């Protein structure tokens, strides 16, 4: 079975929590039609919900049920992710996302930018209502890192950098928001120290970005907008390893090795957890990440 088919099975374990998170994502949307409907439909369109899903699975693997505050937090994190997609579609000039017209394509770039900003403001409002300075600091710091990742990528186009620079970019663009979901969710738990799980989220996020870049090169993931990173001068791990955008064979294999390294680091965290259905689901997810 494909990644998406297997991942759907994993998500079924936490359907109730993910449904509540989705409802909390769309409830605050209060803007003029027809933009309101388009934004709501965008938020509700079938998607992986990986960041909240991993946080929910980890909490339940640790024997905890999630509070309403935790579900609000995870809805805010998923809203941030979706806001970044709206902005990405403008940057990348994409017209289709999740099988539908992007907001910029349906309306214009101006409304696309404002819609993304509007969603970010909703997310920050949700975080503010949690009354946790620790969460606010973690959240705002990592959103800043996301922006830095995009800015640096823009200025480093058509440059073959180092693997260390690539990993730093992957942390900024993707890893830190995964980390935020795991860490902030456990901060709200107040029963479980988040410290041992901080790198768990970060390593999964880095692995997810490496996998995404591999899929981009291999042109496997048909659920994403068409992407031409090489033509745009965005040189990721396969190109860095091969040293040549036109011959990627050796680079692809080395990138698979890099991906496996980060997945294995995440797997170590799960070894001491009770082997319940949620821990098993997390282990299965990590196996799926490596299968590319």
N, C-alpha and C positions, 0 to 999 in steps of 0.2 A: 504494500500500500504506500501511497505518497505521504509526504510530510503533512499536508493539509488534512488528509483522511485520518491519519493516526492522531493528529493534534485535536481534531473534533472529538474523538473518543475521550481524550484527556479532559477537555473542557466540559463534557457531560457530567463529570463528577462535581462540578461547581456551578452548574447552570443557575441555581437559585441566586447565588452571590453575584454572578455576572449580569443577570437580569436586573437586579437592584442597582448595580453600578451604572448600567446603561440608562435606567430611568433617572438616576441622579444626574447624569450627564445632560439630558435633554430638558429636564424640568425648568432650569433657570433661563432658557433661551426665550427672550422677549424682545424681538426686533420686528421691524416692519416686513409685511409680506411683499413679494414672494420670497424674500431672502430667508425669512424665518423657517419656512418649510424646507427650503433647500439645505440649510445648515442642519436642521434636525434630521433630515433624510441622510445627510452625509455622516452624521454621528451614529446613526442607527444602521447604516449599511453593514453587511456582513464583513467582519474583520477578525483578526486573530486575538485582540485584547491580551496580548502576551504579558505585558507588564503587570496589570492587575491580577491576571490568572496565576502567575508565578507567586505573587505575594499571598494570594488566598490559599493556594496549595501549600505553601510553606507554613502558614499559620495553622492550617488544619493538620498538616503532618506533625506539628508540634503539640497537637491536642487542643487547640484553641478554636472557638467560634468567633467570628468577626463581629465587632460592635458596629453600630451605625456610624460612629465617627471614622472608623477604619474604612468603611465603604465609601464615605464622603471623600476621604483622602484619596482613595484609589480612583474615584471618578475624576478628581481634579488632575491626577497624573495622566489619565487617559485623555482628558481634554487637552492638556498641554501637547501630548503626542499628536493629536488630531490637528491642533492649531499649527504645529510645525509642518504637517503634511500640506495644509492649505498654502502656507508660505512656500514650501518646496515646489509645489505645482506651478507657482508663479515664476520662481527662479528658473525652473527647468522647462518652462513653457509647455506643460502637459495639459491636454484637453480632457483626458479621461482618467478617472480614479474610481476604483471599485465598481466598474461597469457603468458609471454615470458621468455626465459632464462635470468637470471641476467648477468651483464657484467662479473662478476667473473666466473660464470659457463661457459659462452660462450668463454671466453679467459683465464684469470687466476686472482688470487688475486692481483698480482702486478698491472696489468692494471686496475683492479677495483679501487684500492686505488688511483692511479694516475688520473683516470677519475673523481672520486669524487673531488679530489684536483683541477683538471682543471676547473670543474664547479664552485667551490668556488672562483677561481681566476677571472672568468668571472663576477660573481656576485659582487665581490669587485671592479672590474673595472667599472661596471655600477654605483655603488654607488659613486665612486670617481668622475665620470663625472657629478654628480648632484651638486657638489660644495657646499655642506652643511655639515659643521663640526658637527652640531647637529645630522643630520641623520647618518653620519659616526660613531659617538660615540654610538648612540643607536644601530645601526646595529652590529658593532663589539663587543660591550658589550654583546649583547644577543646571538651571535654566540659562544662567550666564555662560556656563561651559558649553552648552549646546550652540549658543550664538557664536562663541569663539571658534568652535569647530568649523562652522560654516564659513566664517570670515577667513580663517586661515586656509581653508580649502580653496577659496576663491583666489587668494593671492599666490597660491602654490600650483596653479594650473600649469600643465606641460613640464613639470619638474619631477624627476624621479628621486624621491627622498629616501630616507632610511626606514627600516622596519620600526625602529623606535619612534620615529615621527608618525608613522602610520598608526601605531598602537595608541599614541596620544590623541590623534585625530579620532580614532574609533571610540576611545573613552569619552571624548567631548561630545561627539555627534550622537552616540547611542548608549554607551556604557553607564554614564552617570544617571540617566533617567531610570534605567533598570535598578541601579543602586538605590535611588531615591524611593522607588516603590517598595523595595524590601526593607530598607532601614527605617523609613518613616512609619511604615505599617507596624513594625515591631516596637518603635518608640511609643506608639499609642497603646500597645499591648500592656506595657508597664510590668509585665511578669517575666519577659524574656529579654535578655541582653542582646542588643542588635549588633554588638561589636564583632562577634564571630561570624555574622552573616553579611557584614558589609561588603567584603570581597566576593561573596557568593553572587550577589546581584551584579556587581561590576564585571566579574569574569563572564557571566552569562551574556551581558550586554555586549562585551567585546567580541565574544564568540558569535553572537547573532549578527554583528556588523561584518565580521570576516566572512561568515556564511553568505550574507547578502551580496557581498562583493564577488564571491565565487560564482553565485548564481547569475550575477550580472555578466560576468565574463562567459559563463557557459550557456547563457540565455535559456535558463530552465524555468524560472518563475514567471509564468504567464499571467499571474494575478496582479502584477505590478505594472505601472506605466512603462512604456518603452523607454529604455535607458541606454544612453550611449556615452558612458563614462570616458572611454578611451578617446572618442572624438572630441569630447569636451575638455580633454587634458587632465582628467581626474585619474591619477595613476595610483592604484591600490596595490595590495600585497602581491598578487600574481605578477604584476609588471615590475614591482620593486625587486622581487626575487629573480626574475628572468633578466632584468636590465634592458628589455627590448619589448615595446608594445606590440610588435609584429610576430613575436615567437614566445608564446606563453606556456608551452608544455611543461618545462621544468618548474616554472613559477607556480603553476596550478598545484602540482604535487606538494611543493614546499608549503603552500598556503593551507592545504589540507592538514599538514602536520601542525602548523601554527594553530589552526582551529581546534584540533584535537587537544593540544596543550592546555588551552583555556577551558575547554569542556572538562578535562580531567581535574583541573584545579577546583572547578565548581563541584564536581562529583565527590571530592574528598570531604566536603562539608556534610554531605548526606550520609556518610558511613556510620555515624553515631546516632542517627535518628531511628526512632521506632519504625520498623518496616511495615507501616500500614499502607492502605491503598493510595494515600496522598503522597507519601514518600516514594512509593513505586511509580506513581504518575510523574513525579519530578525526575526520577531516574530515566524513565522512558523518554521524557522530553529531551533530556541531555543526549540520549542516544540518537534521537532524531536529528539534533543539530549537527552531529558528526556525519550523517549520511548524505553526503553531497559529492 
